[in-house]
Structure formats: C-alpha cells, structure tokens
Amino acid sequence: MEMSGMDHSNTASSTMTMGMVFTNSHSSPLFSSQWTPSSNGSYAGTCIFLIILSAIARCLVAFRVYMEQRWLNAHLKRRYVVVAGKTSEAGRIHSDPDAKAGTLVTAQGVEESVKVVYRDNPEILPWRFSVDLPRALIFLCITGVTYLLMLAVMTMNEGYFCAVLGGSFLGELVVGRFFQWNESHAH
C-alpha cells in the first residue's frame, strides 16, 4: 500500500542522523532501561562504574599476558629426570649441551643425578586442561567486559565515552608495563 505525499527519504535520514551524534544527556540508559540515571549523582556514579570497568578490562588483559608468560616459562623449563634403566631419554639429556646439572631428592630421600633442560625456542604448546581452561575463562571475561564497554560507547553519550577512555587510560597507566613482554616476544 503506497502512501502518497510522504517523503520517506527525509524521515529515514533524520532517524539515522539522530543515532549517530554524541549527546550529553544525563538520562541515557546503560545496558538496559532499568539502568537509567535519574539525577546528576547517579549519572556520575554510572560514569565512575564505567571508569572502573575499563580499568578492569586493561587489568584482565595484563593478567592474561602475565599468565601466558608463566605458562610458556613452565613449558620451556620442564624438568627431565634421569631414571635408571631408561637410557634413551637419559642419553638424550646427558648429551644436551644446554642442560644444567642438578640433584633431585626422591621420596625415599636418595639424591639422584638429574639434568634440567631449558628450551629457548617457543613452540605451540600441547593442549593441557590445567592451562587451556583458565586461558579460556580469562578470555571469556575479557570478551564480556569489552562488549559491555562497547555497548556503553554505542549509547553515544559523551560522559560514558569519556569514562571508558579515562578508565582505559588509568588501566594502561597502572598495568601497561605488563604488555611489554608480550609485544617483544610475540613474533
């Protein structure tokens, strides 16, 4: 059914333009209609929440970098123990020039000769439940917090946008040094 006399292009463009400009309204809903600031104080509290959430997002990423470094170091510094009667592995370890000599105290209290082998070149780590489950959970948290921040910015509210930027700045200021390891060892 055609409606004559109405200019649809003008209506569509004004609707699209309204959503694409920043607003400084102190009553912009955040995440749901239930979270709509009703006063200047509640708006300020919402902005403070977004600052904290942005800082937490940076801390989560830094925590993941820290854990990745620990998991990689644990993998590269695996200890290989020379066992009596197992010459194939022991022979390989004894002939490794990078292996360092050490001792191992067993459950019986007897010291056995061991060599600790350190690997310098990283490789794809084998799948391990004790590593990959925490890695996936950390990534889930990072993704969830990041999407919440994205939704806050998409409200096009200037205060929310500045709060997310401010929190990102504070988070980087506090934990940014943890990213240096990841950037210098990534490739």
Phi, psi and omega in degrees: 000125185263134177258115183275150176089353180258136178263100183289330182293323180291321179294317181294318182289324179290326177293317181292324182290323181300322182280351187251019178238149177287147177233154177246027179294136179270011180236032178281127178292148178238118177072328176200167179291340178290333180259074177239114180302136181250354179214171177297324179294318179289330175293317178297320178297322177296318178294320177296320176302316181293325176298313180295318180297321178294319178295321177298321179300316178294322179294322178296319179293319177296321178296320178295317178299317179298315180293321176301320178296316179297316181295319179294315178299320178297322179291318182287337182252038177296145179260131177249125184257134176282122182248137180298133178089351180251079187284333185296310179288319180296320179296321178293318181291317181295329181274355181283118182290340181274353183285143178252139181284147179200184178233157180229128176265120182274179179297333179275359178086005182270133176276132178242152179283129178225162171231135178262125183255126177252134177260133179268332184263124179287153177220174176292124184286147176292154179290130178223130180301320183290344179252314188285330175293310176298323178300315180293322179292320176298316179296322177300315179296316179299315180297315180298313180295319180296318178293324175297318177295322178298317179297323178296317180293325182290350174290346181063028177269126183300318181295317178296317180299312180294326178295318178295317178296317180297318178294322177296319178297312180297318178298318178293322179298323183278315189241009183299332182295340179286344180279343182300319180298315184294318182290324183278341182248005185289320185237000000 
